[in-house]
Amino acid sequence: MDHKELLPNLFRTEYQKIVSVLCSLFGIQHIEIAEDIVSDTFLTASETWAIKGIPENPSAWLYTVAKNKTKNYLKRNNVFETKIVTEIKHNTPLNNPEIDIDLSDQNIADSQLAMIFTVCNPCNSEEAQIALALNLLCGFGINEISDAFLSNREVIYKRINRAKEKLKEENIKIQHPNNAEIKDRIQTVLKTIYLLYSEGYYSISQNTTLRKDLCTEAMRLTFLLIQNESTNLPQTNALMALMCFHSSRFDARTGLNGEIILYEDQDQSLWNQELVDKGTYFLSQSSTGNTLSKYHLEAGIAYWHTIKKETTEKWKNILELYNNLIILEYSPIVALNRTYALSKVNGKEEAIKEAEKLNLTDNHFYYSLLGNLYSEIDAKKASQHFETAFGLAKTASDKNIISKNIKQLKLKTN
């Protein structure tokens, strides 16, 4: 792997770690300076590694350069010298007069936890909190966030900047959250991580449908919460279980050319049993107390999908979980997914009636599902639905899957 391949991966995993530490050091008022220093660190890496090659420990190299750039900035900048440095030194032990830029694993974890709850402060709207967290903590670009929100780039750009300014106006401190703050903000924190995983699991912002780097980052942040006693909550474990179950099928979900392989066609021998076992463990951990979240129900659905054998028990359980999920937190996509489970339990005719009630005319999954449901009932309608789905699909993978369905339908009817 050359530096052009390595740096994007390191940017995804290390950028937000260093930013979190520097933001904790400087305070929320100087968040852009922290981002600038880290961006400059990666620019230096790109220039240096192109000439000298990749260092033996790339992450450690980035940390060292970031430390040096921070110290140089503190020395030469008057504002920092007269205000921020004084405050930092005031909180520094007397026997250590040097400003400590601590990039140890523990301080990174503590800083990230503090940052997660800082950017999810209720002084901003929930949408603004999530957009800022995706940008600042997860390294999402504006385009990726606009895709995740189904919004345009300019709206997201303004939303993130306004969210930063609001945190500054309110003079929000970057510190470990107390129990009341955790209770108030944990749902937004988990939703942010869930969106991060979802964008990785099904991405429309890159030339690939599955982005394992985003999924891995979401799992890392969730594990960070689990490792902390105050955020090791049932819904946190349920979210981790959900991600483990989905991730267990990654190797079977894509073909040699990156094409998506549907669940029914996946090679079960490629499923990662270790991740299935971990998912089962976290699902068990999530059952403590009386909390029932959408993550519990989605994790349950994902669990049953780790059992490849088609049984009535399996699909009845999945349908029941979908029924509860719709009651707890309705969404048209959940309702659409439910109709597939309904077809497995009560037959395709009933599922078609339920699906058509949704009338999701701008969604290619809606027409793809109808195409599949009609395929053995009315070939003409099935073909029409598949053609509409093809026209609405945004990714090459989705178009390829729909094309295969159209070809298979023609083979059946000829």
Secondary structure, 3 states (H helix, E strand, C coil): CCHHHHHHHHHHHHHHHHHHHHHHHHCHHHHHHHHHHHHHHHHHHHHHHHHHCCCCCHHHHHHHHHHHHHHHHHHHCHHHHHHHHHHHHHCCCCCCCCCCCCCCHHHHHHHHHHHHHHHCCCCCCHHHHHHHHHHHCCCCCHHHHHHHHCCCHHHHHHHHHHHHHHHHHCCCCCCCCCHHHHHHHHHHHHHHHHHHHHHHHCCCCCCCCCCHHHHHHHHHHHHHHHHCHHHCCHHHHHHHHHHHHHHCCHHHHECCCCCECCHHHCCHHHCCHHHHHHHHHHHHHCCCCCCCCHHHHHHHHHHHCCCCCCCHHHHHHHHHHHHHHHHHCCCHHHHHHHHHHHHHHHCHHHHHHHHHHHCCCCCHHHHHHHHHHHCCCCHHHHHHHHHHHHHHCCCHHHHHHHHHHHHHHHHHHC
